[in-house]
Amino acid sequence: MKSVIKISFVLFGLIFISGCNDADNEINKKTTSELYSEKTTKLLNDITDENTSFFYCQNIVEPRKGEKTFDAQEFLTDEEFKQVIFEKLNLQKESDYDSIIGFSEELIIDEKLLRKDLNVVLRKEFDIIFSYGSSEKARVNFYEKYPDLFFMSKPIFNKEYNIAVIDFGIGGCLATTPFVVRLIDGRWEFD
């Protein structure tokens, strides 16, 4: 009888410990959107830090929400844009395209993780100032408030998060040809 009780306690203990580990793993798992946001923040920090020619960039306009965040998407058909992504990420087959990250994930830039002199300008604030009918004075005031403004699309990452495709621009608008950025020795660098 004592051995049955001992075995029961041991089994109960193993089940309890196993259940706790599963709960801890669930807490530590990140959603694809959370991981996407973290990788994007690291990319932003790397391409605008003191070791780059874009160090003077202080204010990033929040990327557009939704699927079409690249300027190139305005000028290309969906198939043409898909071909650009295939070429930039060196994709081989349709399943590679289906596994890229960035089209449907929500991007939340955590300003606490950004380098200390990099700020996010809300898209809403930018759109109001540059909408039809806003005054030249409002635009001048905006650029005084946010000097060294730059723009970036939501990046598209390959599934390994070591290659990204982005639109990146300074001043007025994004470039129309997306750039490739690679993670080299733990640091994002333009191709």
Backbone as JSON, one array per atom type, in Angstrom:
{
  "sequence": "MKSVIKISFVLFGLIFISGCNDADNEINKKTTSELYSEKTTKLLNDITDENTSFFYCQNIVEPRKGEKTFDAQEFLTDEEFKQVIFEKLNLQKESDYDSIIGFSEELIIDEKLLRKDLNVVLRKEFDIIFSYGSSEKARVNFYEKYPDLFFMSKPIFNKEYNIAVIDFGIGGCLATTPFVVRLIDGRWEFD",
  "N": [[0.82, -1.19, 0.0], [1.97, 1.24, 0.82], [3.84, 1.61, -1.19], [2.2, 2.06, -3.41], [1.07, 4.5, -2.74], [3.39, 6.08, -2.67], [4.18, 5.91, -5.35], [1.97, 7.14, -6.5], [2.23, 9.76, -5.46], [4.67, 10.49, -6.65], [4.0, 10.35, -9.4], [1.96, 12.29, -9.43], [3.49, 14.52, -8.72], [5.25, 14.69, -10.93], [3.43, 15.2, -13.0], [2.43, 17.65, -12.11], [4.77, 19.28, -12.17], [5.4, 19.09, -14.87], [3.13, 20.33, -15.95], [3.52, 22.93, -14.99], [5.84, 23.71, -16.35], [4.87, 23.72, -18.99], [3.05, 25.82, -18.76], [4.82, 27.94, -18.21], [6.24, 27.96, -20.63], [4.19, 28.71, -22.38], [3.74, 31.33, -21.53], [6.16, 32.52, -22.21], [6.21, 32.34, -24.98], [6.1, 34.14, -28.01], [3.91, 36.04, -30.05], [3.64, 35.99, -33.63], [3.39, 38.59, -34.57], [4.42, 40.07, -32.4], [7.1, 39.21, -32.37], [7.81, 40.01, -34.93], [7.57, 42.8, -34.62], [9.61, 43.27, -32.73], [11.89, 42.49, -34.21], [11.78, 44.36, -36.24], [12.2, 46.74, -34.82], [14.85, 46.36, -33.97], [16.08, 46.33, -36.48], [15.54, 49.0, -37.29], [17.01, 50.42, -35.32], [19.62, 49.57, -35.96], [20.05, 50.43, -38.64], [20.04, 53.13, -38.4], [21.91, 53.97, -36.56], [24.93, 55.33, -34.93], [26.94, 54.28, -36.49], [26.26, 54.41, -39.13], [25.39, 56.02, -42.27], [22.97, 57.16, -41.95], [22.63, 58.23, -39.46], [21.86, 60.75, -38.64], [19.14, 60.71, -38.8], [16.33, 61.29, -36.98], [13.61, 61.17, -36.5], [11.08, 59.0, -37.23], [8.46, 58.46, -39.45], [5.59, 56.8, -38.62], [5.06, 53.66, -40.09], [2.71, 53.01, -42.75], [-0.43, 51.43, -42.13], [-1.78, 48.22, -42.9], [-1.76, 46.17, -45.89], [-0.54, 47.3, -48.2], [2.11, 48.92, -47.97], [4.37, 49.71, -49.22], [5.73, 52.09, -51.47], [6.17, 51.23, -54.07], [4.12, 49.47, -54.54], [2.06, 51.03, -55.32], [2.55, 51.6, -57.93], [2.92, 49.27, -59.29], [1.5, 46.19, -60.5], [-0.14, 43.63, -58.53], [1.05, 41.17, -59.14], [3.45, 42.0, -60.35], [4.68, 43.29, -58.19], [4.92, 41.14, -56.46], [6.78, 39.66, -57.89], [9.01, 41.34, -57.62], [9.51, 41.03, -54.87], [10.09, 38.29, -54.84], [12.51, 38.36, -56.27], [14.14, 40.11, -54.68], [14.29, 38.77, -52.2], [15.34, 36.42, -52.98], [13.65, 34.19, -53.51], [12.44, 30.9, -54.23], [10.21, 29.27, -54.69], [6.58, 29.12, -54.59], [5.7, 28.48, -51.98], [7.75, 29.56, -50.46], [7.24, 32.27, -50.74], [4.78, 32.4, -49.47], [5.59, 32.05, -46.87], [6.85, 34.34, -46.01], [7.28, 37.15, -43.79], [5.45, 39.88, -42.66], [3.46, 41.01, -44.24], [0.82, 40.59, -43.17], [1.19, 40.85, -40.47], [0.85, 42.75, -37.48], [2.43, 45.8, -36.88], [3.98, 47.14, -34.19], [5.77, 49.62, -32.94], [7.87, 49.67, -30.35], [8.72, 52.25, -28.49], [10.37, 52.34, -26.28], [12.31, 50.51, -26.82], [13.72, 51.57, -28.88], [16.66, 53.3, -30.11], [17.99, 55.94, -28.09], [17.74, 58.54, -29.21], [15.89, 58.41, -31.23], [12.73, 58.87, -32.55], [9.21, 58.16, -32.87], [6.92, 59.33, -35.17], [3.55, 59.77, -35.2], [1.47, 58.35, -37.68], [-1.04, 59.41, -38.09], [-0.77, 62.07, -37.18], [1.08, 63.03, -39.05], [-0.39, 62.66, -41.47], [-2.52, 64.45, -41.12], [-1.27, 66.98, -41.18], [-0.23, 66.99, -43.75], [-2.38, 66.72, -45.39], [-4.82, 67.62, -47.88], [-5.33, 71.07, -48.11], [-4.08, 71.9, -45.77], [-2.04, 74.36, -44.18], [0.93, 76.1, -45.34], [2.45, 77.09, -43.28], [1.78, 75.34, -41.21], [3.03, 73.05, -42.1], [5.73, 73.86, -42.1], [6.06, 74.29, -39.35], [5.68, 71.67, -38.5], [7.96, 70.35, -39.59], [9.89, 71.72, -38.14], [9.34, 70.84, -35.59], [9.82, 68.13, -35.93], [12.67, 67.46, -36.91], [14.96, 66.16, -39.4], [13.49, 64.02, -40.59], [12.36, 60.77, -41.48], [11.17, 58.07, -43.54], [9.74, 54.83, -43.57], [8.72, 51.75, -44.91], [6.58, 49.08, -43.71], [8.66, 46.45, -42.92], [9.46, 43.52, -44.89], [10.18, 40.31, -44.02], [12.24, 37.4, -44.55], [11.54, 33.97, -43.64], [13.49, 33.22, -41.83], [14.28, 35.52, -40.64], [16.57, 36.95, -41.48], [16.97, 38.35, -43.75], [15.64, 41.28, -45.09], [13.19, 43.29, -46.77], [12.67, 46.62, -47.55], [11.1, 49.84, -47.97], [12.7, 52.91, -47.89], [13.14, 56.19, -47.0], [14.09, 59.67, -47.05], [13.11, 62.85, -45.91], [10.8, 63.74, -48.03], [9.35, 61.52, -49.21], [8.98, 57.94, -49.7], [11.37, 55.78, -51.29], [10.95, 54.36, -54.57], [11.93, 51.95, -55.3], [12.35, 49.09, -53.59], [14.63, 48.39, -50.88], [17.16, 45.98, -49.99], [17.97, 44.53, -46.93], [20.33, 43.05, -44.86], [20.99, 40.72, -42.22], [23.93, 40.67, -40.73], [26.41, 39.19, -38.96], [24.89, 39.66, -36.62], [23.94, 42.24, -37.0], [21.98, 44.61, -38.76], [22.35, 45.5, -42.13], [22.45, 47.54, -45.05], [22.15, 46.1, -48.27]],
  "CA": [[0.0, 0.0, 0.0], [2.85, 2.39, 0.88], [4.47, 1.8, -2.51], [1.18, 2.64, -4.29], [0.97, 5.91, -2.35], [4.62, 6.73, -3.13], [4.11, 6.02, -6.82], [0.95, 8.15, -6.78], [2.83, 11.07, -5.2], [5.68, 10.74, -7.68], [3.28, 10.65, -10.65], [1.3, 13.59, -9.26], [4.55, 15.53, -8.77], [5.71, 14.82, -12.33], [2.37, 15.87, -13.76], [2.4, 19.04, -11.65], [5.96, 19.96, -12.69], [5.23, 19.16, -16.33], [2.12, 21.36, -16.22], [4.12, 24.24, -14.72], [6.75, 24.01, -17.46], [4.04, 24.08, -20.14], [2.51, 27.16, -18.5], [5.93, 28.87, -18.4], [6.5, 28.04, -22.07], [3.12, 29.49, -23.01], [3.95, 32.73, -21.18], [7.35, 33.01, -22.91], [6.03, 32.32, -26.43], [5.69, 35.42, -28.57], [3.14, 35.93, -31.28], [4.4, 36.38, -34.81], [3.39, 40.05, -34.63], [5.35, 40.57, -31.39], [8.45, 38.93, -32.85], [7.97, 40.89, -36.08], [7.79, 44.15, -34.1], [10.95, 43.31, -32.12], [12.89, 42.43, -35.29], [11.72, 45.64, -36.94], [12.85, 47.73, -33.97], [16.3, 46.1, -34.08], [16.45, 46.8, -37.82], [15.54, 50.47, -37.23], [18.15, 50.87, -34.52], [20.88, 49.29, -36.66], [20.26, 51.2, -39.88], [20.11, 54.57, -38.11], [22.8, 54.27, -35.43], [26.1, 56.17, -35.22], [27.83, 53.61, -37.44], [25.69, 54.46, -40.48], [25.24, 57.35, -42.86], [21.63, 57.66, -41.61], [22.61, 58.53, -38.03], [21.16, 62.02, -38.38], [17.69, 60.46, -38.79], [15.84, 61.36, -35.61], [12.17, 60.98, -36.41], [10.51, 58.12, -38.25], [7.01, 58.48, -39.59], [5.04, 55.47, -38.42], [4.67, 53.06, -41.37], [1.28, 52.85, -43.01], [-1.01, 50.16, -41.71], [-2.38, 47.49, -44.01], [-0.86, 45.39, -46.73], [0.2, 48.08, -49.2], [2.9, 49.95, -47.3], [5.47, 50.08, -50.11], [5.36, 52.97, -52.57], [6.2, 50.46, -55.31], [2.83, 48.82, -54.71], [1.15, 51.98, -55.98], [2.91, 51.7, -59.34], [3.04, 47.93, -59.87], [0.39, 45.27, -60.24], [0.18, 42.7, -57.45], [1.98, 40.18, -59.67], [4.76, 42.64, -60.53], [5.26, 43.49, -56.86], [5.29, 39.81, -55.98], [8.03, 39.32, -58.58], [10.07, 42.13, -56.97], [9.79, 40.37, -53.6], [10.79, 37.05, -55.18], [13.9, 38.68, -56.64], [14.87, 40.72, -53.57], [14.52, 37.78, -51.15], [15.86, 35.2, -53.62], [12.7, 33.11, -53.27], [12.46, 29.91, -55.3], [8.9, 28.67, -54.96], [5.42, 29.8, -54.02], [5.65, 28.26, -50.53], [8.68, 30.53, -49.87], [6.52, 33.54, -50.7], [3.73, 32.28, -48.46], [6.19, 32.02, -45.53], [7.48, 35.61, -45.62], [6.64, 37.77, -42.64], [5.35, 41.32, -42.73], [2.26, 41.5, -44.91], [-0.38, 40.6, -42.34], [1.52, 41.07, -39.07], [0.71, 44.11, -36.97], [3.69, 46.38, -36.45], [3.91, 48.09, -33.09], [7.14, 50.01, -32.61], [8.0, 49.97, -28.92], [9.7, 53.34, -28.4], [11.34, 52.06, -25.21], [13.38, 49.67, -27.38], [14.45, 52.33, -29.89], [17.81, 54.05, -29.6], [17.46, 57.05, -27.29], [17.44, 59.77, -29.95], [15.02, 58.08, -32.35], [11.34, 59.04, -32.14], [8.19, 57.76, -33.83], [5.89, 60.32, -35.45], [2.33, 59.04, -35.53], [0.99, 58.51, -39.05], [-2.21, 60.28, -38.02], [-0.29, 63.45, -37.09], [1.68, 63.35, -40.35], [-1.44, 62.75, -42.49], [-3.31, 65.67, -40.9], [-0.47, 68.12, -41.61], [0.02, 66.95, -45.18], [-3.61, 66.52, -46.14], [-5.23, 68.74, -48.73], [-5.87, 72.22, -47.41], [-3.31, 72.37, -44.62], [-1.25, 75.55, -44.53], [2.39, 75.99, -45.46], [2.97, 77.34, -41.94], [1.62, 74.1, -40.44], [4.08, 72.13, -42.57], [7.01, 74.37, -41.59], [6.07, 73.99, -37.91], [5.84, 70.23, -38.36], [9.36, 70.01, -39.83], [10.68, 72.25, -37.03], [9.09, 69.95, -34.46], [10.4, 66.82, -36.25], [13.76, 67.58, -37.88], [15.58, 64.91, -39.87], [12.39, 63.08, -40.71], [12.5, 59.74, -42.51], [10.03, 57.2, -43.75], [10.06, 53.44, -43.85], [7.57, 50.86, -45.0], [6.69, 47.89, -42.87], [9.58, 45.54, -43.62], [9.07, 42.14, -45.18], [11.29, 39.45, -43.65], [12.14, 35.99, -44.86], [11.12, 33.24, -42.44], [14.62, 33.12, -40.89], [14.54, 36.87, -40.14], [17.94, 37.4, -41.74], [16.9, 39.23, -44.92], [14.42, 42.1, -45.09], [12.98, 44.22, -47.88], [11.99, 47.81, -47.04], [11.22, 51.15, -48.61], [13.33, 53.79, -46.91], [13.33, 57.49, -47.62], [14.37, 60.8, -46.18], [12.53, 64.1, -46.37], [9.42, 63.82, -48.48], [8.62, 60.3, -49.5], [9.76, 56.72, -49.8], [11.91, 55.41, -52.59], [10.02, 53.45, -55.23], [12.58, 50.66, -55.44], [12.66, 48.61, -52.24], [16.0, 48.02, -50.53], [17.38, 44.74, -49.26], [18.78, 44.69, -45.73], [20.73, 41.71, -44.4], [21.52, 40.57, -40.88], [25.31, 40.19, -40.86], [27.05, 39.16, -37.64], [24.0, 40.23, -35.62], [23.66, 43.65, -37.28], [21.32, 44.85, -40.04], [23.08, 46.37, -43.03], [21.94, 47.62, -46.42], [22.84, 45.27, -49.25]],
  "C": [[0.87, 1.26, 0.0], [3.49, 2.66, -0.47], [3.48, 2.4, -3.5], [1.05, 4.13, -4.0], [2.2, 6.67, -2.82], [4.59, 6.94, -4.63], [3.1, 7.09, -7.21], [1.49, 9.56, -6.57], [3.86, 11.44, -6.27], [5.0, 11.1, -9.0], [2.6, 12.02, -10.58], [2.34, 14.72, -9.36], [5.06, 15.76, -10.18], [4.68, 15.54, -13.18], [2.32, 17.34, -13.41], [3.56, 19.83, -12.24], [5.86, 20.13, -14.2], [4.23, 20.25, -16.7], [2.67, 22.75, -16.0], [5.05, 24.64, -15.86], [5.98, 24.41, -18.7], [3.48, 25.48, -19.98], [3.6, 28.21, -18.71], [6.24, 29.05, -19.88], [5.44, 28.87, -22.78], [3.3, 30.98, -22.74], [5.1, 33.31, -22.0], [7.22, 33.0, -24.43], [5.55, 33.69, -26.89], [4.87, 35.16, -29.81], [4.04, 36.35, -32.44], [4.48, 37.89, -34.91], [4.34, 40.66, -33.6], [6.8, 40.38, -31.83], [8.78, 39.83, -34.04], [8.29, 42.32, -35.63], [9.17, 44.28, -33.47], [12.04, 43.34, -33.19], [12.94, 43.75, -36.05], [12.41, 46.73, -36.13], [14.37, 47.58, -34.02], [16.81, 46.61, -35.43], [16.55, 48.33, -37.84], [16.74, 51.01, -36.47], [19.46, 50.7, -35.29], [21.09, 50.19, -37.87], [20.31, 52.7, -39.65], [21.05, 54.9, -36.96], [24.05, 55.02, -35.88], [27.08, 55.55, -36.2], [27.33, 53.66, -38.88], [25.63, 55.89, -40.98], [23.87, 57.95, -42.55], [21.51, 58.03, -40.14], [21.83, 59.8, -37.72], [19.64, 61.84, -38.36], [17.22, 60.39, -37.34], [14.39, 60.96, -35.46], [11.68, 60.12, -37.56], [9.0, 58.28, -38.26], [6.54, 57.03, -39.49], [4.63, 54.88, -39.78], [3.16, 52.95, -41.51], [0.82, 51.49, -42.51], [-1.64, 49.5, -42.94], [-1.32, 46.83, -44.86], [0.0, 46.24, -47.65], [0.95, 49.22, -48.54], [4.06, 50.41, -48.15], [4.97, 51.03, -51.19], [5.29, 52.21, -53.89], [4.86, 49.78, -55.57], [1.81, 49.74, -55.38], [1.36, 51.99, -57.49], [2.98, 50.36, -60.05], [1.75, 47.15, -59.63], [0.81, 44.35, -59.09], [1.19, 41.66, -57.91], [3.38, 40.76, -59.86], [5.45, 42.86, -59.18], [5.71, 42.16, -56.26], [6.61, 39.38, -56.61], [9.22, 40.08, -57.98], [10.48, 41.46, -55.67], [10.52, 39.05, -53.83], [12.26, 37.32, -55.48], [14.71, 39.19, -55.45], [15.21, 39.72, -52.47], [15.07, 36.46, -51.69], [14.95, 33.99, -53.36], [12.68, 32.18, -54.48], [11.08, 29.4, -55.68], [7.8, 29.42, -54.21], [5.34, 29.64, -52.5], [6.63, 29.18, -49.8], [8.0, 31.88, -49.72], [5.46, 33.53, -49.6], [4.29, 32.32, -47.04], [6.85, 33.33, -45.12], [6.63, 36.31, -44.56], [6.62, 39.28, -42.83], [4.09, 41.83, -43.41], [1.08, 41.61, -43.94], [-0.08, 40.85, -40.86], [1.33, 42.54, -38.69], [2.07, 44.59, -36.5], [3.43, 47.41, -35.36], [5.35, 48.39, -32.71], [7.17, 50.44, -31.15], [9.11, 51.02, -28.76], [10.71, 53.14, -27.28], [12.51, 51.23, -25.72], [14.19, 50.4, -28.45], [15.66, 53.01, -29.28], [17.29, 55.37, -29.04], [17.1, 58.29, -28.08], [16.64, 59.49, -31.22], [13.57, 58.09, -31.87], [10.41, 58.6, -33.25], [7.16, 58.89, -33.94], [4.65, 59.56, -35.88], [1.87, 59.36, -36.95], [-0.19, 59.48, -39.09], [-1.78, 61.75, -37.98], [0.31, 63.9, -38.42], [0.59, 63.57, -41.4], [-2.27, 64.02, -42.35], [-2.55, 66.89, -41.45], [-0.33, 68.16, -43.13], [-1.22, 66.62, -46.01], [-3.94, 67.78, -46.94], [-5.8, 69.86, -47.87], [-5.09, 72.66, -46.19], [-2.36, 73.48, -45.08], [0.24, 75.24, -44.63], [3.03, 76.19, -44.08], [2.88, 76.08, -41.08], [2.7, 73.1, -40.83], [5.46, 72.56, -42.05], [7.13, 74.05, -40.1], [6.29, 72.5, -37.65], [7.31, 69.83, -38.53], [10.3, 70.6, -38.76], [10.55, 71.36, -35.8], [9.79, 68.6, -34.66], [11.5, 66.97, -37.3], [14.28, 66.2, -38.28], [14.58, 63.76, -39.91], [12.72, 62.03, -41.77], [11.3, 58.82, -42.48], [10.52, 55.78, -44.01], [8.76, 52.67, -43.97], [7.65, 49.82, -43.89], [7.66, 46.97, -43.6], [8.94, 44.18, -43.88], [10.32, 41.3, -44.9], [11.11, 38.06, -44.26], [11.87, 35.24, -43.56], [12.24, 33.09, -41.41], [14.94, 34.46, -40.24], [15.99, 37.29, -40.34], [18.06, 38.21, -43.02], [15.59, 39.99, -44.83], [14.4, 42.96, -46.34], [12.18, 45.38, -47.32], [12.05, 48.93, -48.07], [11.79, 52.05, -47.52], [13.58, 55.11, -47.6], [13.49, 58.59, -46.6], [13.7, 62.03, -46.77], [11.07, 63.98, -46.74], [8.7, 62.52, -48.66], [9.56, 59.11, -49.55], [10.35, 56.57, -51.19], [10.92, 54.45, -53.24], [10.64, 52.1, -55.51], [12.96, 50.17, -54.06], [14.12, 48.2, -52.08], [16.03, 46.65, -49.87], [18.31, 45.06, -48.09], [19.08, 43.28, -45.21], [21.26, 41.77, -42.98], [22.88, 39.91, -41.0], [25.98, 40.32, -39.51], [26.21, 39.9, -36.59], [23.6, 41.68, -35.83], [23.03, 43.79, -38.67], [22.1, 45.84, -40.86], [22.45, 46.35, -44.41], [22.8, 46.77, -47.34], [23.64, 46.13, -50.22]]
}
